[in-house]
């Protein structure tokens, strides 16, 4: 078995313990969020999809 190399202390992209954002909860860890955020995004995405579909139908009818 090989032993992994120790982390480079001069690597600027390596996570550090003294970094205040290192332990901060983010969206990938299930941070608390508004109950209306997801339904609003879904509604906006569906409206955008409907607008694009309507635009395609209008463009195809004009040909």
QUILIN-V936902 format. One record per backbone hydrogen bond with DSSP energy under -0.5 kcal/mol. NH is the residue of the N-H (numbers start at 1). CO is the residue of the C=O. If there is no record, write none. Layout:
NH_CO / NH_CO
This chain:
9_7 / 11_8 / 12_10 / 14_11 / 19_16 / 22_19 / 29_26 / 30_27 / 31_26 / 37_34 / 40_36 / 41_37 / 42_38 / 43_39 / 44_40 / 45_41 / 46_42 / 47_43 / 48_44 / 49_45 / 50_46 / 51_47 / 52_48 / 53_49 / 54_50 / 55_51 / 56_52 / 57_53 / 58_54 / 59_55 / 60_56 / 61_57 / 62_58 / 63_59 / 63_60
